[in-house]
């Protein structure tokens, strides 16, 4: 009986260690999207370990195509999207691509009409 209890305790401890190790292995993943309000150029990033890195890469990528780029949205373990209309743009994030696009269009509609998604990106595997 004592051996059965030890085996059960050992199995429970092993399972707890495996579960905690799996959580530790899931590091945060950041992404960002930059936009040029003037011409709609975008730059993006995904799978970076910090917000700063993600924003810097997105900004650098956008700067190759326009001189007025700015970070529109950053996201962590999620997705982001930017929508643009004739009179403005909007950006937002969501737990998945669909939610991010929906939120970005709603954000854009506060400033413009006929808003369309011009860029979406998810951080990490989504």
C-alpha positions as CSV (number, residue, x, y, z in Angstrom):
1,X,0.0,0.0,0.0
2,X,2.9,2.3,0.8
3,X,4.4,1.8,-2.7
4,X,1.0,2.6,-4.3
5,X,0.8,5.9,-2.4
6,X,4.4,6.8,-3.3
7,X,3.6,6.0,-7.0
8,X,0.5,8.2,-6.9
9,X,2.4,11.1,-5.2
10,X,5.3,10.8,-7.7
11,X,2.9,10.8,-10.6
12,X,1.1,13.9,-9.3
13,X,4.4,15.8,-8.7
14,X,5.6,14.8,-12.2
15,X,2.3,16.1,-13.8
16,X,2.6,19.4,-11.8
17,X,6.1,19.9,-13.0
18,X,5.2,19.2,-16.6
19,X,2.3,21.6,-16.5
20,X,4.4,24.4,-14.9
21,X,7.1,23.8,-17.5
22,X,4.7,24.1,-20.3
23,X,3.4,27.4,-19.0
24,X,6.9,28.8,-18.6
25,X,7.7,27.8,-22.2
26,X,4.9,30.0,-23.5
27,X,6.6,33.4,-23.6
28,X,4.8,36.5,-24.5
29,X,4.9,37.4,-28.2
30,X,4.5,41.1,-29.3
31,X,3.7,42.6,-32.7
32,X,2.9,46.0,-34.1
33,X,1.7,47.8,-37.2
34,X,2.8,51.3,-38.3
35,X,1.0,53.4,-40.8
36,X,1.6,56.5,-43.0
37,X,-1.5,58.6,-42.6
38,X,-0.6,60.4,-45.9
39,X,-0.2,57.5,-48.3
40,X,-1.4,54.4,-46.3
41,X,2.0,52.7,-46.4
42,X,2.4,50.1,-43.6
43,X,5.1,48.3,-41.7
44,X,4.5,45.4,-39.3
45,X,6.2,43.0,-37.0
46,X,5.3,39.8,-35.1
47,X,6.9,37.3,-32.7
48,X,9.1,39.7,-30.8
49,X,9.8,39.4,-27.1
50,X,9.1,43.0,-26.2
51,X,6.7,45.8,-27.2
52,X,9.6,48.1,-27.9
53,X,11.2,45.6,-30.4
54,X,7.9,45.0,-32.2
55,X,7.2,48.8,-32.5
56,X,10.8,49.5,-33.7
57,X,10.7,46.9,-36.4
58,X,7.2,48.0,-37.6
59,X,8.3,51.6,-37.7
60,X,11.5,50.9,-39.6
61,X,9.6,48.8,-42.1
62,X,7.1,51.6,-42.7
63,X,9.7,54.3,-42.9
64,X,11.1,52.6,-46.0
65,X,7.9,53.8,-47.9
66,X,6.9,57.1,-46.2
67,X,8.3,59.8,-44.0
68,X,5.3,60.3,-41.7
69,X,4.9,56.7,-40.3
70,X,3.7,56.2,-36.8
71,X,2.9,53.1,-34.7
72,X,-0.9,52.6,-35.1
73,X,-1.3,49.6,-32.8
74,X,0.8,47.1,-30.8
75,X,-0.4,43.8,-29.5
76,X,0.7,41.0,-27.1
77,X,-0.4,37.4,-27.7
78,X,-3.1,38.7,-30.0
79,X,-3.8,40.2,-33.4
80,X,-3.9,43.8,-34.6
81,X,-5.4,45.4,-37.7
82,X,-5.5,48.8,-39.4
83,X,-8.4,50.0,-41.5
84,X,-8.4,53.1,-43.8
85,X,-11.1,55.2,-45.4
86,X,-11.1,58.3,-47.6
87,X,-11.0,60.7,-44.6
88,X,-8.9,58.8,-42.0
89,X,-7.9,55.5,-40.5
90,X,-8.3,53.4,-37.3
91,X,-6.6,50.6,-35.6
92,X,-7.4,48.1,-32.9
93,X,-6.6,44.6,-31.7
94,X,-8.4,41.4,-30.8
95,X,-7.9,37.8,-29.7
96,X,-7.9,36.7,-33.4
97,X,-7.8,38.1,-36.9
98,X,-11.5,38.5,-37.2
99,X,-11.9,40.3,-34.0
100,X,-9.0,42.6,-34.7
101,X,-10.3,43.5,-38.2
102,X,-13.8,44.2,-36.9
103,X,-12.5,46.5,-34.1
104,X,-10.2,48.3,-36.6
105,X,-13.1,49.0,-39.0
106,X,-15.2,50.3,-36.1
107,X,-12.3,52.5,-35.0
108,X,-11.8,53.8,-38.6
109,X,-15.6,54.6,-38.9
110,X,-15.2,57.2,-36.1
111,X,-13.1,59.2,-38.6
112,X,-14.1,58.2,-42.0
113,X,-16.5,56.1,-44.1
114,X,-16.1,53.1,-46.4
115,X,-13.3,51.8,-44.2
116,X,-11.3,48.8,-45.5
117,X,-8.6,46.7,-43.8
118,X,-5.2,47.6,-45.2
119,X,-3.1,45.4,-42.9
120,X,-3.6,42.8,-40.2
121,X,-1.0,40.8,-38.2
122,X,-1.0,38.4,-35.4
123,X,1.8,37.9,-32.8
124,X,3.2,34.4,-32.7
125,X,1.2,31.5,-34.0
126,X,-2.5,32.4,-34.3
